[in-house]
């Protein structure tokens, strides 16, 4: 790390103008949460591998900002040269820079890796001391990173209509109607999942995310895709030709944005093809161009006339979040197959923990007999059991890979919210410690995300209290009924209240949207304590996770997670004529009864648990063999509380 920082500081000093600080974001040119190997610049300079964070390098300091999911991980991974800045506790990065850097300081950043929103926010913060945000002409990290991986060269895949549910021409027609509504003549699309969703394409350019590195531009009568053409098969080329979508090289996007700004961007298809047929917008000529300030990079925005830009959330974000009937059906089927894999994994793991480690097992609450595996090859680690789960998923129909790195964590590692085990440094399974597994998969018909926390020995009373509180919050949110127009900020308290009763809490949001064979984290809605959760109300056909947790540093972590679908609710009354909504669980895997203090559950909660477990058994039964079915019957046996 010392050599990297020294090299960067040398480049900062020789830059024109010289830089007093360099910001290294986590994001790529599309402001993605998960990025490809060659775009992990912040990880390269800092050694911190979490998906969220920002590095700041000054002449004599190096600081890293990250959120509560990663505090423990960052402490472990950062060298002594780095100072951890805890988001939500320490000053924001722009506040720190404004307060601690000198007047007229020059602060460099790659304009491709910072959003319009962020650049504008920083600019305002820097104004009070006449500090300057300097867009670098090249990425200084890339100049230092001699072993940077090559660009991904994976094919563009056409996503069949049988899984997409809506044609490209339908989506484009709706999108152009929104342009007309906002008096805009064009839209720059930078978010990778939005490009994929709009054109019904997928790819493998980013691990765990079925997307291709591409931009798109849409006007009232033309549609463009910017992608490395070497990724296009003859079939894909014909597909876009049939749609009337003009395909151009990935690197052409910046010059074409400039042409768009001057109204000189034209398609060779003109108004031909399915994408433009009968969709011309008869409206007065407008000069406004629509840009999503959260996903569009500053490099592209700088080519536009700021006075003629509509800075507004993408018109694709909400339609993508509102699943069509085909997507909903696919998501439900994918979650059934995925739940079957999770149960088969738990059956296997239960047996292995008993045979190899002398554990009392999933059902019996007793101390382990301290048995150890007879050989190094037979021992179970966080990675080997995670690999087993992946193999069980891979055997399921339509499997295309994992949706994020599996969080397979034992004991104190489970307290690291987004822990990622490494083969050479992971923990061995332990029958006397909690095991948390947060995992998911990509299937052609849907994306999954599920967390279960289990114990194969004798959990302590405190662990049971914490698990029960997390479960109560999980059930409370999942059972909520609420008026239309309610946002996730309002609902977040339902999942936290049982923990608050004990003075406990967790440092992450409670729920995020889930894509349809797309990103596992999808907006624009969320269930969270963060103010941004106020921005978009929950609506019918959205998906959202329900995942409260509790994490005790150095000891254990607990999280329970299901994916929910938002549905219309039938209520006895309809105050204010608003209409009401409710949730439907589509994740299927049992909760470990051994970890629940049943005396703390209400009658309603017990009834819900029994009903869910009964559905779980019936829905997953077709996928189980005799041994697995016997285990599932035991795991879903109705519970009662003795007076």
ABEGO torsion letter per residue (X at the ends): XAAAAAAAAAAAAABOBBBABBBBBABBAAGBABBBAAABAAAAAAGBABABEBBBBBAABBBBBBBAAAAAAAAAABBAABBBBBBGABBBAAAAAAAABBBGBBBBBBAAABBAAAAAAAAAAAAAAGBBBBBBABBAAAAABAABBBBBBBBBBBBBAAAAGBBAAAAAAAAAAAAAAAGBABBBBABAAAAAAAAGBBBAABBGBBBBBBBBBBBAABBBBBBBAAABBAAAAAAAAAAGBBBBBAAAAAAAAAAAAAGABBBAAEABEAAABGABBBBBBBABBBBBAAABBAAAAAABBAAABBBBBBAAAAAAABBBAAAAAAAAAAAAAAAAAAAAAAAAAAAAAAAAAGBAEAABBBBBAGBBBABAAABBBAAAAAAAAAAAAAABBGBAEBABBBBBBBEAAAABAABBBBAAABBBBBAABBBBBBBBBBBAAEBBBBBBBBBABBBBAAAAAAAAAAAAAAAAAAABBBBBGBBAAAAAAAAAAAAAAAGBBBABBABBBBBBGBBABBOABBBBABAAAAABBBBBGBBBBBBBBBBBBGABBBBBBBBBBBBBBBBABBBGGAEBBBBBBABBBBBBAAABBAAABBAAAAAAAAAAAAAAAAAAAAABBAAAAAAAAAAABBBBBBX
